[in-house]
């Protein structure tokens, strides 16, 4: 469950761009707020924010639950530095590490929340560590993008921006080469989720599939977090002109993105014998 060093380097380089993306596009706050909706109305005490990024979920949680303290777990130092700025003066702790790190043993929380981060973590290892952190009766709320959950992975989403990008590059007489298609991301499965959660004393108490109508320009901004996209070596003013054209072409176009959110409750302190576990509730 140790964070992949390559992924850490990837997000270190894109931290500022990712922060701008999160604050420009409402889908990120919608994802976080729908997770917060699952938590108890009168939540108070420490809450673990897993893969906290630049702190958006923690900000939204504190706004709705002022009697909480957020504990941000984030392996990217650049992301955590941004989170410190956004949460300056708020009830927050910052731990530059992954969920696997030893100091988590010393953390206790009434809840844990993870928006767009659990896809990077092995579920069995994650629930094993959360069993040491979340107090009995406490909650874990997380979500998975459509392509990281087996029951939605076959749907085609967030593809229309590519045609917009290609058209803008053609108009600018820039040779645009689409990134080679890599292997599809590994999907979390229901069997993995149920086995891992039950083994470590958690029960699934709520599950919701959500749809978000999102602007096609989101895909452009996501790709543009890479400073060398769409073509390496473009002068800054040329690149900005091309990106502006992409957004002009995307204006008024929308597509539906899907995520699934889950709420689990820590039933007891005791670990459950894995031999008693089935694949489904």
C-alpha positions as CSV (number, residue, x, y, z in Angstrom):
1,X,0.0,0.0,0.0
2,X,3.0,2.3,0.0
3,X,2.5,5.2,-2.5
4,X,3.9,4.6,-6.0
5,X,6.9,6.9,-6.3
6,X,6.1,7.5,-9.9
7,X,2.6,8.7,-9.1
8,X,4.0,10.9,-6.4
9,X,6.3,12.5,-8.9
10,X,3.5,12.9,-11.4
11,X,1.3,14.8,-8.9
12,X,4.2,16.8,-7.5
13,X,4.8,18.3,-11.0
14,X,1.1,19.0,-11.4
15,X,0.1,20.2,-7.9
16,X,-0.5,23.8,-8.8
17,X,-2.4,22.9,-12.0
18,X,-4.5,20.3,-10.2
19,X,-5.4,22.9,-7.5
20,X,-6.6,25.3,-10.2
21,X,-8.5,22.5,-11.8
22,X,-10.3,21.6,-8.6
23,X,-11.3,25.1,-8.0
24,X,-12.4,25.9,-11.5
25,X,-14.6,22.9,-12.1
26,X,-17.5,22.3,-9.8
27,X,-17.4,18.6,-10.2
28,X,-14.7,18.3,-7.6
29,X,-16.7,20.1,-4.9
30,X,-19.8,18.1,-5.9
31,X,-17.9,14.9,-5.4
32,X,-16.7,15.9,-2.0
33,X,-20.0,17.4,-0.9
34,X,-21.9,14.2,-1.8
35,X,-19.4,12.2,0.3
36,X,-19.9,14.6,3.2
37,X,-23.7,14.2,2.8
38,X,-23.2,10.6,3.8
39,X,-21.6,11.4,7.2
40,X,-23.6,12.0,10.4
41,X,-25.3,15.4,10.7
42,X,-23.7,16.3,14.0
43,X,-20.2,15.0,13.2
44,X,-17.5,16.2,15.7
45,X,-14.0,15.1,16.3
46,X,-11.0,14.2,14.1
47,X,-11.7,13.2,10.4
48,X,-9.0,11.6,8.2
49,X,-8.8,13.0,4.7
50,X,-7.1,10.2,2.6
51,X,-5.2,11.4,-0.4
52,X,-6.2,15.0,0.5
53,X,-4.6,16.7,-2.4
54,X,-4.6,20.5,-2.1
55,X,-7.3,20.3,0.7
56,X,-10.6,21.0,-1.1
57,X,-12.5,18.1,0.7
58,X,-11.1,19.2,4.1
59,X,-12.2,22.8,3.5
60,X,-15.7,21.7,2.6
61,X,-16.0,19.3,5.5
62,X,-14.9,22.0,8.0
63,X,-17.4,24.5,6.5
64,X,-20.2,22.0,7.2
65,X,-18.9,20.5,10.4
66,X,-17.1,23.2,12.4
67,X,-16.6,21.0,15.4
68,X,-14.3,18.6,13.4
69,X,-10.6,18.6,13.0
70,X,-9.2,17.4,9.6
71,X,-6.1,15.2,9.4
72,X,-4.8,15.4,5.9
73,X,-2.9,12.3,4.6
74,X,-1.1,13.2,1.3
75,X,2.2,11.8,0.0
76,X,2.8,14.8,-2.3
77,X,4.6,17.5,-0.4
78,X,3.7,20.1,-3.1
79,X,0.0,19.2,-2.7
80,X,0.2,19.4,1.0
81,X,1.9,22.8,0.9
82,X,-1.1,24.2,-1.1
83,X,-3.5,22.6,1.4
84,X,-1.7,24.4,4.3
85,X,-2.3,27.7,2.5
86,X,-6.0,27.0,1.9
87,X,-6.5,25.8,5.5
88,X,-4.4,28.4,7.3
89,X,-5.8,29.0,10.7
90,X,-8.3,26.1,10.5
91,X,-8.4,23.0,12.7
92,X,-6.1,20.8,10.6
93,X,-3.1,18.5,10.8
94,X,-0.9,17.7,7.8
95,X,0.8,14.4,7.3
96,X,3.1,14.1,4.3
97,X,2.8,10.4,3.8
98,X,0.6,7.6,2.5
99,X,-1.9,5.6,4.5
100,X,0.7,2.9,5.1
101,X,3.0,5.1,7.1
102,X,3.7,4.2,10.8
103,X,2.5,7.5,12.3
104,X,-1.0,6.7,11.3
105,X,-1.0,4.2,14.1
106,X,-1.1,7.1,16.5
107,X,-4.1,8.7,14.8
108,X,-7.7,8.2,15.9
109,X,-10.6,9.5,13.9
110,X,-14.4,9.4,14.1
111,X,-14.5,9.2,10.3
112,X,-12.4,8.9,7.2
113,X,-13.2,10.4,3.8
114,X,-11.5,9.9,0.4
115,X,-12.5,11.7,-2.7
116,X,-11.0,10.4,-6.0
117,X,-8.1,8.7,-4.1
118,X,-9.1,5.2,-3.1
119,X,-8.5,3.9,-6.6
120,X,-4.8,4.2,-5.9
121,X,-5.0,2.0,-2.7
122,X,-5.3,-1.7,-2.2
123,X,-8.6,-2.1,-0.4
124,X,-7.6,-4.9,1.9
125,X,-4.5,-3.0,3.1
126,X,-6.5,0.3,3.4
127,X,-9.3,-1.2,5.6
128,X,-6.6,-3.0,7.6
129,X,-5.0,0.3,8.5
130,X,-8.4,2.1,8.9
131,X,-9.4,-0.5,11.4
132,X,-6.6,0.9,13.6
133,X,-7.6,4.5,13.0
134,X,-11.4,4.8,12.9
135,X,-13.2,4.5,16.3
136,X,-16.0,1.9,16.7
137,X,-19.1,3.1,15.1
138,X,-17.1,5.6,13.0
139,X,-17.5,5.9,9.3
140,X,-15.5,5.7,6.1
141,X,-16.9,7.5,3.0
142,X,-15.2,7.2,-0.4
143,X,-15.9,7.4,-4.1
144,X,-14.7,5.8,-7.3
145,X,-14.7,7.2,-10.8
146,X,-16.6,5.2,-13.3
147,X,-13.4,3.6,-14.8
148,X,-12.2,2.4,-11.4
149,X,-15.4,0.5,-10.5
150,X,-16.2,-2.8,-12.2
151,X,-19.9,-2.1,-12.5
152,X,-19.5,1.2,-14.5
153,X,-16.1,0.6,-16.2
154,X,-17.6,-0.4,-19.5
155,X,-19.3,3.0,-20.1
156,X,-17.5,5.5,-22.3
157,X,-17.0,8.8,-20.6
158,X,-14.9,12.0,-20.9
159,X,-14.0,11.4,-24.5
160,X,-15.5,14.4,-26.4
161,X,-12.7,16.8,-25.4
162,X,-10.2,14.9,-27.7
163,X,-12.0,15.9,-30.9
164,X,-12.0,19.5,-29.6
165,X,-8.3,19.4,-29.0
166,X,-7.5,17.9,-32.4
167,X,-9.6,20.5,-34.2
168,X,-7.9,23.4,-32.4
169,X,-4.5,22.0,-33.2
170,X,-5.4,21.6,-36.9
171,X,-6.6,25.2,-37.1
172,X,-3.3,26.3,-35.5
173,X,-1.3,24.1,-37.9
174,X,0.1,22.1,-35.0
175,X,0.8,18.4,-35.4
176,X,-1.2,16.9,-32.6
177,X,-0.5,13.3,-31.7
178,X,-2.9,11.7,-29.2
179,X,-1.2,10.0,-26.3
180,X,-0.9,6.3,-26.9
181,X,-3.6,4.3,-25.3
182,X,-2.3,2.6,-22.2
183,X,-3.8,-0.4,-20.5
184,X,-7.2,0.3,-18.8
185,X,-7.0,1.1,-15.1
186,X,-7.4,-1.7,-12.7
187,X,-11.0,-1.7,-11.4
188,X,-12.0,-2.3,-7.9
189,X,-14.6,-5.1,-7.6
190,X,-17.5,-5.7,-5.4
191,X,-15.9,-8.9,-4.1
192,X,-12.7,-7.0,-3.2
193,X,-14.7,-4.4,-1.4
194,X,-16.9,-6.7,0.6
195,X,-14.2,-9.1,1.5
196,X,-11.8,-6.4,2.6
197,X,-14.3,-4.4,4.6
198,X,-15.8,-7.3,6.4
199,X,-12.4,-8.8,7.2
200,X,-11.4,-5.7,9.1
201,X,-14.7,-5.1,10.8
202,X,-16.5,-2.7,8.5
203,X,-20.0,-3.0,7.1
204,X,-21.4,-1.3,4.0
205,X,-24.3,0.8,5.0
206,X,-24.9,3.0,1.9
207,X,-24.0,3.0,-1.8
208,X,-25.0,5.6,-4.4
209,X,-24.3,5.9,-8.1
210,X,-24.1,9.6,-9.1
211,X,-24.2,11.4,-12.5
212,X,-22.6,14.8,-13.1
213,X,-23.3,16.9,-16.1
214,X,-19.8,18.3,-16.8
215,X,-18.4,20.7,-19.4
216,X,-16.3,19.2,-22.2
217,X,-13.6,21.8,-21.5
218,X,-12.8,19.9,-18.3
219,X,-11.0,17.3,-20.3
220,X,-8.9,20.0,-21.9
221,X,-7.9,21.4,-18.6
222,X,-7.1,18.0,-17.2
223,X,-4.8,17.2,-20.1
224,X,-3.3,20.7,-19.9
225,X,-2.0,20.0,-16.4
226,X,1.0,18.6,-18.4
227,X,3.0,21.7,-19.3
228,X,4.2,19.9,-22.5
229,X,0.6,19.3,-23.8
230,X,-0.6,19.4,-26.5
231,X,2.9,19.6,-28.1
232,X,6.2,19.9,-26.4
233,X,8.2,23.1,-27.0
234,X,5.4,25.5,-27.9
235,X,6.0,29.1,-27.0
236,X,3.9,30.0,-24.0
237,X,1.7,32.5,-25.9
238,X,1.2,30.0,-28.7
239,X,0.2,27.3,-26.3
240,X,-2.2,29.6,-24.5
241,X,-3.8,30.6,-27.8
242,X,-4.4,27.0,-28.7
243,X,-5.9,26.2,-25.3
244,X,-8.1,29.2,-25.5
245,X,-9.4,28.0,-28.9
246,X,-10.0,24.5,-27.4
247,X,-12.2,26.1,-24.7
248,X,-14.0,28.2,-27.3
249,X,-14.8,25.0,-29.3
250,X,-15.9,23.2,-26.2
251,X,-18.2,26.0,-25.0
252,X,-21.7,24.8,-24.6
253,X,-20.8,21.1,-24.8
254,X,-21.4,18.8,-21.9
255,X,-21.1,15.1,-21.1
256,X,-22.2,13.0,-18.2
257,X,-19.6,11.7,-15.8
258,X,-20.4,8.9,-13.3
259,X,-19.0,8.0,-9.9
260,X,-20.1,5.6,-7.1
261,X,-19.9,6.5,-3.5
262,X,-19.8,4.2,-0.5
263,X,-20.4,4.6,3.2
264,X,-19.1,2.0,5.6
265,X,-19.3,1.8,9.4
266,X,-16.7,0.4,11.8
267,X,-18.9,-2.1,13.7
268,X,-16.4,-3.2,16.4
269,X,-12.8,-3.2,17.4
270,X,-12.5,-6.9,16.5
271,X,-11.2,-8.2,13.2
272,X,-13.4,-10.7,11.5
273,X,-12.2,-14.2,10.6
274,X,-11.6,-14.1,6.8
275,X,-13.0,-17.7,6.5
276,X,-16.5,-16.4,7.4
277,X,-16.6,-13.9,4.6
278,X,-18.7,-14.2,1.5
279,X,-18.5,-12.1,-1.7
280,X,-21.7,-10.2,-1.1
281,X,-23.8,-8.8,1.8
